[in-house]
Amino acid sequence: MTPIDLLILGAGNRGARAYGAYALAHPDEFRVVGIAEPNAVRRERMGADHAIPAERQFARWEDALALPRFARAVIVTTHDTMHVNPTVAALEAGYDVLLEKPMAQTAADCRLLVEAAERSGRLLQVCHVLRYTPFFSALREIVSSGRLGDIVTIEYRENASYWHMAHSFVRGSWGNTAKSSPMILAKSCHDLDILLWVMGRPATRLSSFGSLMHFRADQAPAGAPARCLDGCPAADTCAWYAPRVYSAEPGWSDPPATPAFMLGALEGGATAAERRETLRTSPYGRCVYHCDNDVVDHQVVAMEFEGGATCAFTMHGHSDREGRTVRFDGTQATLYGEFGYGGVTELRIHPHGGGPIEVIRPDSVAGGHGGGDDGLMADFGRALHGESSPQRTTARASLASHLLAFAAEASRLSGQVVDPRLSP
């Protein structure tokens, strides 16, 4: 089978290290033939990795899409604030598009993207990677089979670790709403998509509460400077001390193995000494109590589904471990699930009235998001070949989860019960 030619817009963590890496590992499925990325280091590195000729390496996505179509599909992995214009331009130029979540920063722009895809007749697939994990596929199969009876209530927790919270939503690109998106959208739109996918029905009303409690100047240790390396008196005790978090001193590492996406954000720094120097000027070297962040560090959403089932969804950034935990209570059984939480991925079904407890351990899959990144790319290829898939979602279906996130944020700010189907 001839590999599908791709143009990737954005060579950051998702474009280069997730989807671009998949193409390198599966040359029979995909071939990256063009890259648009304003950061010269990232652009040249990805160009070299994929042997992309210089005339197909662009600093601006506008220049790439101004040319006659030279690839089958476009993957849009620009920053959240830059999703709309390149996606619309790619669709209008005749490309099928894989778009990183969230789709856009406003409900109106999300609708605009859906309408552009439907008007052009091209595929617009959103990166709801959790659908492609063995865990959530098994969860949906169990609920759909009726083995739990009618679902009455759900508890779903997205437990972001304290170090992930600080990296992405305090120091990083998603810490300030004006520069990115509300955290409930940026972090949880694909979890909300999972709830809609598993339940197979819309949410009809919700309310939400949350705030930024900890990562504020008034919570800083006495004498804490603006940057960790400017002589912080709490260096030995602060869990977010940057040299420790980013393994920037020999023997220091918290978490024990700093994730690649965090080290990659430092743009170089192969050694601890190099990383330490980078942290003197990098946004990731800032004190977590003296950043420009304003997104919440915890939020809860109470929602009601069509038919009466209820759900309490919690997102927070103060967990000791990274992962998601779920509980589905039905009229015939209760299901408990742990997805990557502390290294555990399993589902347990406890039947009402006694009987053996069923333990299901979905296949462990390597790769980002528990195998979801690779599963998504494989399915995108199948979609381009005209094959169907139970996990795949349309752009219009993806819109529903985004409307839930916008409604949750509106409720949090207003204190009102909101119908997510009526998001402006």
C-alpha positions as CSV (number, residue, x, y, z in Angstrom):
1,M,0.0,0.0,0.0
2,T,1.4,3.4,-0.9
3,P,2.0,5.6,2.2
4,I,-0.1,8.7,2.7
5,D,1.7,12.0,2.2
6,L,1.3,14.4,5.2
7,L,1.9,18.1,5.7
8,I,2.3,18.8,9.4
9,L,1.6,22.3,10.8
10,G,3.5,22.6,14.1
11,A,6.6,20.7,15.1
12,G,6.2,20.7,18.9
13,N,5.5,17.8,21.2
14,R,2.4,16.6,19.4
15,G,3.4,17.3,15.8
16,A,6.9,16.0,16.1
17,R,7.1,13.6,19.0
18,A,3.6,12.0,18.7
19,Y,2.3,12.0,15.2
20,G,5.5,12.7,13.3
21,A,7.2,9.9,15.3
22,Y,4.4,7.5,14.3
23,A,5.1,8.2,10.6
24,L,8.7,7.4,11.1
25,A,7.9,4.2,12.8
26,H,5.3,3.2,10.2
27,P,6.7,4.3,6.8
28,D,4.3,2.0,5.0
29,E,1.4,4.1,6.3
30,F,2.5,7.7,6.3
31,R,5.2,9.9,4.8
32,V,5.8,13.5,6.1
33,V,6.5,15.6,3.0
34,G,6.1,19.1,4.4
35,I,6.4,21.0,7.7
36,A,5.4,24.5,8.8
37,E,6.9,25.6,12.1
38,P,8.1,29.2,13.1
39,N,10.7,27.8,15.5
40,A,13.8,27.3,13.3
41,V,15.3,24.6,15.6
42,R,12.2,22.5,15.6
43,R,11.6,23.0,11.9
44,E,15.1,22.0,10.9
45,R,15.1,19.0,13.3
46,M,11.9,17.7,12.0
47,G,13.0,18.4,8.4
48,A,16.1,16.3,9.0
49,D,14.2,13.5,10.8
50,H,11.8,13.1,7.8
51,A,14.3,14.0,5.0
52,I,12.0,16.9,3.9
53,P,13.5,19.0,1.2
54,A,14.2,22.6,2.0
55,E,11.5,23.9,-0.3
56,R,8.9,22.0,1.7
57,Q,10.0,23.5,5.1
58,F,8.1,26.6,5.9
59,A,8.2,29.1,8.8
60,R,4.6,30.1,8.2
61,W,1.6,27.8,7.6
62,E,0.2,30.3,5.2
63,D,3.1,29.8,2.8
64,A,2.7,26.0,2.9
65,L,-1.1,26.2,2.1
66,A,-0.6,28.8,-0.6
67,L,1.0,26.3,-2.8
68,P,-0.9,23.8,-5.0
69,R,-1.8,20.8,-2.8
70,F,1.2,18.6,-2.4
71,A,0.1,16.1,0.2
72,R,-3.1,14.0,0.9
73,A,-3.7,15.3,4.4
74,V,-2.7,18.0,6.9
75,I,-2.1,17.5,10.6
76,V,-2.7,20.7,12.6
77,T,-0.7,20.8,15.8
78,T,-0.2,24.5,16.2
79,H,-1.0,26.1,19.5
80,D,-4.6,26.2,20.6
81,T,-4.9,29.8,19.6
82,M,-3.9,29.0,16.1
83,H,-6.2,26.1,15.2
84,V,-9.0,27.9,13.3
85,N,-7.4,29.7,10.4
86,P,-5.0,26.9,9.2
87,T,-7.6,24.3,9.5
88,V,-10.2,26.2,7.5
89,A,-7.5,27.0,4.9
90,A,-6.4,23.4,4.6
91,L,-10.0,22.2,4.2
92,E,-10.7,24.8,1.5
93,A,-7.5,23.8,-0.3
94,G,-8.8,20.2,-0.5
95,Y,-6.9,18.6,2.3
96,D,-8.3,16.1,4.8
97,V,-7.4,17.3,8.3
98,L,-6.4,15.7,11.6
99,L,-6.8,18.5,14.2
100,E,-5.2,18.4,17.7
101,K,-7.7,19.1,20.5
102,P,-9.1,21.4,21.6
103,M,-10.7,22.3,18.3
104,A,-10.7,26.1,19.1
105,Q,-11.0,28.5,22.0
106,T,-14.7,29.5,21.6
107,A,-17.9,27.6,20.8
108,A,-18.4,29.8,17.8
109,D,-15.1,28.9,16.3
110,C,-15.7,25.2,17.0
111,R,-18.9,25.5,15.1
112,L,-17.1,27.4,12.3
113,L,-14.7,24.5,11.9
114,V,-17.5,21.9,11.7
115,E,-19.3,24.0,9.1
116,A,-16.1,24.4,7.1
117,A,-15.5,20.7,7.0
118,E,-19.1,19.9,6.0
119,R,-19.1,22.6,3.4
120,S,-15.8,21.4,1.8
121,G,-16.8,17.7,2.0
122,R,-13.4,16.9,3.5
123,L,-12.6,14.8,6.6
124,L,-12.0,16.8,9.8
125,Q,-11.0,14.3,12.6
126,V,-10.2,15.6,16.1
127,C,-7.5,14.0,18.2
128,H,-9.7,12.4,20.8
129,V,-6.9,9.9,21.6
130,L,-8.5,8.3,24.6
131,R,-11.1,6.5,22.4
132,Y,-8.3,4.5,20.9
133,T,-6.9,3.1,24.2
134,P,-7.8,-0.6,25.1
135,F,-9.0,0.7,28.5
136,F,-11.7,3.1,27.3
137,S,-12.7,0.8,24.4
138,A,-13.3,-2.0,27.0
139,L,-15.2,0.4,29.2
140,R,-17.5,1.4,26.4
141,E,-18.1,-2.2,25.4
142,I,-19.0,-3.2,29.0
143,V,-21.5,-0.3,29.4
144,S,-23.0,-0.8,26.0
145,S,-23.5,-4.5,26.6
146,G,-25.8,-3.9,29.5
147,R,-23.8,-6.0,31.9
148,L,-24.0,-3.1,34.5
149,G,-27.8,-2.7,33.8
150,D,-29.0,0.9,33.4
151,I,-26.3,3.4,34.4
152,V,-27.5,5.5,37.3
153,T,-24.5,7.5,38.3
154,I,-20.8,8.0,37.4
155,E,-17.7,9.3,39.2
156,Y,-14.9,10.2,36.8
157,R,-11.7,11.8,38.0
158,E,-8.9,13.2,35.9
159,N,-5.9,13.2,38.3
160,A,-3.2,15.4,36.9
161,S,0.0,15.0,38.9
162,Y,1.5,18.0,40.7
163,W,4.5,18.1,38.4
164,H,2.3,17.9,35.2
165,M,0.1,20.7,36.5
166,A,3.1,22.9,37.1
167,H,4.7,22.2,33.8
168,S,1.7,22.6,31.5
169,F,-0.8,24.8,33.4
170,V,1.3,27.0,35.6
171,R,4.7,27.6,33.9
172,G,3.7,26.3,30.5
173,S,1.7,27.3,27.4
174,W,-1.7,26.5,29.0
175,G,-1.5,28.4,32.2
176,N,-3.1,31.7,31.1
177,T,-6.7,31.6,29.7
178,A,-6.1,34.7,27.5
179,K,-3.1,33.0,25.8
180,S,-4.7,29.5,25.5
181,S,-7.9,28.0,26.8
182,P,-9.7,27.3,30.1
183,M,-8.1,24.2,31.7
184,I,-11.4,22.3,31.5
185,L,-11.2,22.6,27.7
186,A,-7.5,22.2,27.2
187,K,-7.1,19.2,29.5
188,S,-10.5,17.6,29.6
189,C,-12.4,17.9,26.4
190,H,-11.4,14.4,25.4
191,D,-12.5,13.1,28.8
192,L,-15.8,14.8,28.3
193,D,-15.9,13.1,24.8
194,I,-15.3,9.8,26.5
195,L,-18.3,10.3,28.8
196,L,-20.6,11.1,25.8
197,W,-19.2,8.2,23.8
198,V,-19.6,5.7,26.6
199,M,-23.1,6.9,27.6
200,G,-24.3,7.3,24.0
201,R,-26.6,10.2,24.9
202,P,-26.2,13.9,25.4
203,A,-25.8,15.8,28.7
204,T,-28.8,18.1,29.2
205,R,-27.7,20.3,32.1
206,L,-24.7,20.9,34.3
207,S,-23.2,23.0,37.0
208,S,-19.5,23.6,37.9
209,F,-17.3,24.9,40.6
210,G,-13.5,25.4,40.7
211,S,-10.8,27.9,41.3
212,L,-7.0,28.5,41.5
213,M,-6.2,27.8,45.1
214,H,-2.5,27.1,45.3
215,F,-0.3,28.5,42.5
216,R,-0.6,32.1,43.6
217,A,1.8,34.7,44.9
218,D,0.1,34.7,48.3
219,Q,0.9,31.0,48.7
220,A,4.7,31.4,48.0
221,P,7.3,30.5,50.6
222,A,8.7,33.5,52.4
223,G,11.5,35.1,50.3
224,A,10.8,33.0,47.2
225,P,12.2,34.8,44.2
226,A,10.7,35.1,40.7
227,R,13.0,32.3,39.4
228,C,14.0,29.1,41.2
229,L,17.7,29.7,40.5
230,D,17.8,33.2,41.9
231,G,18.5,31.8,45.4
232,C,15.2,30.3,46.6
233,P,15.3,29.6,50.4
234,A,12.8,26.8,49.9
235,A,14.8,25.0,47.3
236,D,15.3,21.9,49.4
237,T,11.7,21.4,50.3
238,C,9.6,22.8,47.4
239,A,8.1,20.0,45.2
240,W,8.2,22.3,42.2
241,Y,11.8,23.5,42.4
242,A,12.7,23.6,38.7
243,P,16.2,22.0,38.8
244,R,14.8,19.1,40.6
245,V,11.7,18.7,38.5
246,Y,13.7,18.9,35.2
247,S,16.6,16.8,36.4
248,A,18.9,19.8,36.0
249,E,21.4,18.7,38.7
250,P,23.2,15.3,38.9
251,G,21.3,12.9,41.0
252,W,18.2,15.1,41.2
253,S,15.0,13.9,39.6
254,D,11.5,14.4,40.7
255,P,9.5,12.6,39.3
256,P,12.2,9.8,39.2
257,A,12.1,9.8,35.4
258,T,11.3,13.2,34.1
259,P,8.8,12.7,31.1
260,A,10.2,13.3,27.7
261,F,7.6,15.9,26.8
262,M,8.8,18.0,29.8
263,L,12.5,17.7,28.9
264,G,11.7,18.4,25.3
265,A,10.0,21.7,26.2
266,L,13.4,23.0,27.4
267,E,14.5,22.9,23.7
268,G,17.7,21.1,24.2
269,G,19.8,20.5,27.2
270,A,21.1,16.9,26.9
271,T,23.0,17.2,30.2
272,A,21.9,18.3,33.7
273,A,24.3,21.2,33.4
274,E,22.9,22.4,30.1
275,R,19.3,22.1,31.4
276,R,20.3,24.1,34.5
277,E,21.5,26.9,32.3
278,T,18.4,26.8,30.2
279,L,16.2,27.2,33.3
280,R,17.9,30.5,34.0
281,T,15.9,32.1,31.2
282,S,13.2,29.5,30.3
283,P,9.6,29.9,31.4
284,Y,10.0,26.5,33.1
285,G,12.6,28.0,35.5
286,R,10.0,30.4,37.0
287,C,8.7,30.0,40.6
288,V,5.3,28.4,40.4
289,Y,4.0,31.1,42.7
290,H,5.2,33.9,40.5
291,C,3.9,33.1,37.0
292,D,1.2,34.7,34.9
293,N,-1.1,31.7,35.3
294,D,-4.8,32.1,36.0
295,V,-6.4,28.8,35.1
296,V,-8.0,26.7,37.8
297,D,-6.0,24.0,39.6
298,H,-9.2,22.1,40.5
299,Q,-12.7,21.9,39.0
300,V,-15.8,19.7,39.5
301,V,-18.6,19.4,37.0
302,A,-22.0,17.9,37.9
303,M,-24.0,16.9,34.9
304,E,-27.2,15.1,34.1
305,F,-27.6,13.0,30.9
306,E,-30.7,12.5,28.9
307,G,-32.7,9.8,30.7
308,G,-31.7,11.0,34.2
309,A,-28.3,9.4,34.8
310,T,-25.9,11.8,36.7
311,C,-22.1,12.2,36.7
312,A,-19.6,14.0,38.9
313,F,-16.5,14.8,36.9
314,T,-13.4,16.1,38.8
315,M,-10.3,17.5,37.2
316,H,-7.4,18.7,39.4
317,G,-3.6,19.2,39.4
318,H,-2.6,18.1,42.9
319,S,-2.3,14.3,42.5
320,D,0.7,12.4,43.6
321,R,0.3,10.2,40.5
322,E,-0.9,10.7,37.0
323,G,-4.0,8.9,35.8
324,R,-7.7,8.6,35.6
325,T,-10.1,6.8,37.9
326,V,-13.8,5.9,37.1
327,R,-16.8,4.4,38.8
328,F,-20.0,3.5,37.0
329,D,-22.9,2.4,39.1
330,G,-25.7,0.6,37.3
331,T,-28.8,-1.2,38.3
332,Q,-27.1,-4.6,38.1
333,A,-23.4,-4.0,38.9
334,T,-20.8,-1.4,39.8
335,L,-17.7,-0.9,37.7
336,Y,-14.4,0.5,39.1
337,G,-11.6,1.5,36.7
338,E,-8.1,2.8,36.9
339,F,-6.4,4.1,33.8
340,G,-2.6,4.4,34.3
341,Y,-3.1,5.6,37.9
342,G,0.1,4.6,39.7
343,G,0.9,2.2,36.8
344,V,-2.3,0.3,37.2
345,T,-4.8,-0.2,34.3
346,E,-7.7,-2.4,35.0
347,L,-11.5,-2.6,35.2
348,R,-13.4,-4.5,38.0
349,I,-17.1,-5.4,37.8
350,H,-18.8,-6.1,41.1
351,P,-22.3,-7.7,40.5
352,H,-25.1,-6.8,42.8
353,G,-26.4,-9.6,44.9
354,G,-23.0,-11.4,45.1
355,G,-21.2,-13.4,42.6
356,P,-17.6,-13.4,41.5
357,I,-15.8,-10.1,40.8
358,E,-14.7,-9.8,37.3
359,V,-11.2,-8.3,36.8
360,I,-10.3,-7.1,33.3
361,R,-6.8,-5.9,32.5
362,P,-6.8,-4.4,29.0
363,D,-3.7,-5.0,26.9
364,S,-0.9,-2.7,27.9
365,V,0.1,-0.6,24.9
366,A,3.2,1.4,24.6
367,G,3.2,5.0,23.4
368,G,1.5,8.2,24.5
369,H,-1.9,8.3,26.2
370,G,-1.8,4.5,26.9
371,G,-1.5,3.7,23.2
372,G,-4.1,6.3,22.1
373,D,-1.7,8.4,20.1
374,D,-0.7,5.4,17.9
375,G,-4.2,4.1,17.7
376,L,-5.5,7.5,16.5
377,M,-2.9,7.7,13.7
378,A,-3.6,4.2,12.6
379,D,-7.3,5.0,12.4
380,F,-6.7,8.3,10.6
381,G,-4.9,6.2,7.9
382,R,-7.9,3.8,7.8
383,A,-10.3,6.8,7.4
384,L,-8.3,8.2,4.5
385,H,-8.5,4.7,2.9
386,G,-12.3,4.8,3.3
387,E,-12.5,2.2,6.1
388,S,-14.9,2.5,9.1
389,S,-14.0,2.4,12.8
390,P,-16.1,2.2,16.0
391,Q,-13.8,4.7,17.7
392,R,-13.8,7.4,15.1
393,T,-15.8,10.5,15.7
394,T,-17.0,13.2,13.3
395,A,-16.2,16.8,13.7
396,R,-19.8,17.5,14.6
397,A,-19.7,14.8,17.3
398,S,-16.5,16.3,18.6
399,L,-18.2,19.6,19.0
400,A,-20.5,18.1,21.7
401,S,-17.6,17.5,24.1
402,H,-16.3,21.0,23.5
403,L,-19.7,22.5,24.2
404,L,-19.7,20.7,27.5
405,A,-16.4,22.3,28.4
406,F,-17.6,25.8,27.4
407,A,-20.8,25.2,29.4
408,A,-18.8,24.1,32.5
409,E,-16.6,27.2,32.4
410,A,-19.7,29.4,31.9
411,S,-21.3,27.7,34.9
412,R,-18.2,28.1,37.0
413,L,-17.9,31.8,36.3
414,S,-21.7,32.5,36.7
415,G,-22.8,30.1,39.3
416,Q,-25.7,29.1,37.1
417,V,-27.0,25.7,35.9
418,V,-26.3,25.6,32.2
419,D,-27.7,23.6,29.2
420,P,-24.5,22.7,27.3
421,R,-26.6,22.3,24.1
422,L,-27.2,26.0,24.2
423,S,-23.6,27.2,24.5
424,P,-23.2,30.5,22.6
